[in-house]
Amino acid sequence: MTEILDPKHYRSNNGIQCIDVIEAWELNYHRGNIIKYLLRAGKKHLETEIEDLCKARWYLDREIARLQDIKSSATPAAAQPLSPAEKPRARIVAQCSKCCDQPDGFAA
């Protein structure tokens, strides 16, 4: 049961837990997942290290898109609506699909 609550792949060599970093910095969902996947890359399973890094990038791209949406909605714009190919999720999935060689970007 302890392994479920305190897995080794979320703990540093000196005992710092990933969740403690996320909570100490009061990170939102996207930023917390970025940290989680960066810290566990190569520690949970060596064969999924690249996938974990792609997941971190996917959440980073989503956080950037979220902030860009907030910024663009805060300023009046006469821009045309985005086409489906221009929408953040479509771009992110396409980018991660190239990296991770997965049709939908990565497995959740």
C-alpha positions as CSV (number, residue, x, y, z in Angstrom):
1,M,0.0,0.0,0.0
2,T,2.9,2.4,0.7
3,E,4.2,2.0,-2.8
4,I,0.8,3.2,-4.1
5,L,0.9,6.3,-2.0
6,D,4.6,7.0,-2.3
7,P,5.9,5.5,-5.6
8,K,9.7,5.6,-6.0
9,H,9.4,7.2,-9.5
10,Y,7.8,10.3,-7.9
11,R,10.6,10.7,-5.2
12,S,14.1,12.2,-5.7
13,N,17.2,10.5,-4.4
14,N,17.2,12.8,-1.4
15,G,13.6,12.1,-0.6
16,I,11.7,15.1,-2.1
17,Q,8.3,14.1,-3.5
18,C,7.0,15.4,-6.7
19,I,3.6,16.3,-5.1
20,D,5.5,18.4,-2.5
21,V,7.1,20.5,-5.2
22,I,3.8,20.9,-7.0
23,E,2.0,22.0,-3.8
24,A,4.8,24.2,-2.6
25,W,4.7,26.2,-5.8
26,E,0.8,26.1,-5.9
27,L,0.9,24.9,-9.5
28,N,-2.2,24.5,-11.6
29,Y,-3.2,21.2,-13.2
30,H,-1.2,21.7,-16.4
31,R,2.0,22.9,-14.7
32,G,1.8,20.2,-12.1
33,N,1.6,17.5,-14.8
34,I,4.6,19.1,-16.6
35,I,6.6,18.7,-13.4
36,K,5.3,15.2,-12.7
37,Y,6.2,13.9,-16.2
38,L,9.6,15.6,-16.2
39,L,10.6,14.3,-12.9
40,R,9.4,10.7,-13.5
41,A,10.9,10.5,-17.1
42,G,13.1,7.4,-17.2
43,K,12.4,6.6,-13.5
44,K,9.1,4.7,-13.8
45,H,10.0,2.7,-16.9
46,L,13.1,3.3,-19.0
47,E,11.2,2.4,-22.2
48,T,8.7,5.2,-21.6
49,E,11.1,8.0,-20.9
50,I,10.5,9.7,-24.3
51,E,6.7,9.3,-23.9
52,D,6.9,10.9,-20.4
53,L,8.9,13.9,-21.9
54,C,6.3,14.1,-24.7
55,K,3.5,14.2,-22.1
56,A,5.3,17.0,-20.3
57,R,5.6,18.9,-23.6
58,W,2.0,18.3,-24.4
59,Y,0.9,19.8,-21.0
60,L,3.3,22.7,-21.5
61,D,1.8,23.4,-25.0
62,R,-1.7,23.3,-23.4
63,E,-0.7,25.7,-20.7
64,I,0.9,28.1,-23.3
65,A,-2.3,27.9,-25.4
66,R,-4.4,28.5,-22.3
67,L,-2.5,31.6,-21.5
68,Q,-2.5,32.8,-25.1
69,D,-6.3,32.4,-25.1
70,I,-6.6,34.4,-21.9
71,K,-4.4,37.1,-23.4
72,S,-6.1,37.2,-26.7
73,S,-9.6,37.4,-25.1
74,A,-8.5,40.3,-22.9
75,T,-7.6,42.4,-25.9
76,P,-10.1,43.3,-28.6
77,A,-9.3,41.5,-31.8
78,A,-10.7,41.6,-35.3
79,A,-9.1,38.2,-36.1
80,Q,-10.9,35.5,-38.0
81,P,-11.9,32.4,-36.0
82,L,-9.2,29.7,-36.0
83,S,-9.6,26.8,-38.4
84,P,-9.5,23.3,-36.8
85,A,-5.9,22.8,-37.9
86,E,-5.0,26.0,-36.0
87,K,-6.7,25.1,-32.8
88,P,-4.2,24.3,-29.9
89,R,-5.3,20.7,-29.4
90,A,-4.9,19.8,-33.0
91,R,-1.4,21.3,-33.2
92,I,-0.4,19.7,-29.9
93,V,-1.6,16.2,-30.9
94,A,0.1,16.5,-34.3
95,Q,3.4,17.6,-32.7
96,C,3.4,14.9,-30.1
97,S,2.4,12.2,-32.6
98,K,5.6,13.0,-34.5
99,C,7.7,12.7,-31.4
100,C,6.0,9.7,-29.7
101,D,5.0,7.8,-32.8
102,Q,1.5,7.4,-31.4
103,P,-1.6,8.2,-33.6
104,D,-3.3,10.3,-30.9
105,G,-0.1,11.8,-29.4
106,F,0.3,9.5,-26.4
107,A,-1.6,7.1,-24.3
108,A,-3.2,8.7,-21.3
